[in-house]
Amino acid sequence: MAIYLLDSSIAWDKSVMKASCQLCKGGDNEDKLLLCDACDRGYHTYCFKPPLEQIPEGDWFCWECINKATGNRGCIVCGKGNLQGKKLLACDKCVKAYHTDCIFPNVTKVTYLL
């Protein structure tokens, strides 16, 4: 009975063992997988542009959660907003935004639907 209660009280769906990278969708290299302290989504350090050289100490928040908290729109891969020569594609329904060359595979053509 005690083991059942313990097992049912653990949030296994938020475990690093089940986490996968939101950018590449891979679940490998757990030692390089960061979990956002706000949303518990995973991100590989090497999937960001530029890649993070080391695991940050203390609390870490993904760019999507930073966008939500600040109300700013920045690319969730590189964290930057509109840059000269880079188009920022922003979702109308959520806070996600990407530069056309930060998405993998890169977006070469954008069609606007009305």
C-alpha positions in Angstrom: 0.0 0.0 0.0 2.8 2.4 0.9 4.6 1.8 -2.4 1.4 2.4 -4.3 0.9 5.8 -2.5 4.5 6.8 -3.1 4.3 5.9 -6.8 1.0 7.7 -7.4 2.3 10.8 -5.7 5.3 11.2 -8.0 4.8 13.3 -11.1 6.4 10.8 -13.5 5.3 12.8 -16.5 7.5 15.6 -15.4 10.5 13.4 -14.8 13.8 14.1 -16.7 13.6 10.5 -17.7 10.5 11.2 -19.8 11.5 14.7 -21.0 12.3 15.4 -24.6 13.8 18.5 -26.2 11.1 20.9 -27.5 13.4 22.0 -30.3 14.8 18.8 -31.8 12.1 16.4 -30.2 14.9 14.1 -29.0 15.0 12.5 -25.6 18.7 11.5 -25.7 21.7 13.1 -23.9 19.9 13.7 -20.6 23.0 15.3 -19.2 22.6 18.1 -21.7 18.8 18.5 -21.3 17.7 21.5 -19.3 14.2 21.6 -17.7 12.5 24.9 -17.4 11.8 25.8 -13.8 8.4 27.3 -14.8 6.9 24.8 -17.4 9.1 21.7 -16.9 9.7 21.4 -20.7 13.1 20.1 -21.8 15.7 21.8 -24.1 19.1 20.5 -25.1 21.9 23.0 -24.4 23.2 22.4 -28.0 19.8 23.1 -29.7 19.9 26.8 -28.8 21.5 29.3 -31.2 24.2 29.9 -30.1 24.5 26.7 -28.0 24.8 27.0 -24.3 28.3 26.1 -23.3 27.4 24.9 -19.8 24.4 24.1 -17.7 23.3 27.3 -15.9 23.4 27.4 -12.1 20.3 28.1 -10.2 16.8 28.6 -11.7 16.6 28.5 -15.5 13.6 29.6 -17.6 13.1 28.8 -21.3 12.6 31.7 -23.8 8.9 30.8 -24.1 8.3 31.3 -20.4 10.3 34.5 -20.5 8.1 35.7 -23.4 5.0 35.0 -21.3 6.4 36.7 -18.2 7.6 39.8 -19.9 5.1 40.2 -22.7 7.9 40.6 -25.2 8.2 38.5 -28.4 11.5 36.8 -28.9 12.7 33.8 -30.8 12.4 30.7 -28.5 15.6 29.3 -30.0 17.9 32.3 -29.8 16.0 34.6 -27.4 16.4 37.6 -29.6 13.6 39.7 -31.1 13.5 41.3 -34.6 17.1 41.4 -35.9 18.3 43.1 -39.0 17.9 40.7 -41.9 16.1 38.1 -39.8 12.3 37.7 -40.0 10.5 36.8 -36.8 7.5 34.5 -37.2 5.2 34.9 -34.3 2.1 32.8 -33.5 -1.1 34.7 -33.1 -2.5 32.2 -30.6 0.5 31.8 -28.2 3.8 33.4 -27.3 6.0 31.2 -29.5 8.1 33.0 -32.1 11.0 31.9 -34.3 13.4 33.4 -36.7 13.2 31.8 -40.1 16.8 30.6 -39.9 16.5 29.4 -36.3 13.8 26.8 -37.1 15.1 23.4 -38.2 14.7 22.8 -41.0 15.0 26.4 -42.0 12.0 28.2 -43.4 12.7 29.6 -46.9 9.2 30.7 -47.8 6.5 32.2 -45.7 2.9 32.2 -46.9 0.4 34.4 -45.0 -3.1 33.0 -44.7 -6.0 35.4 -44.2 
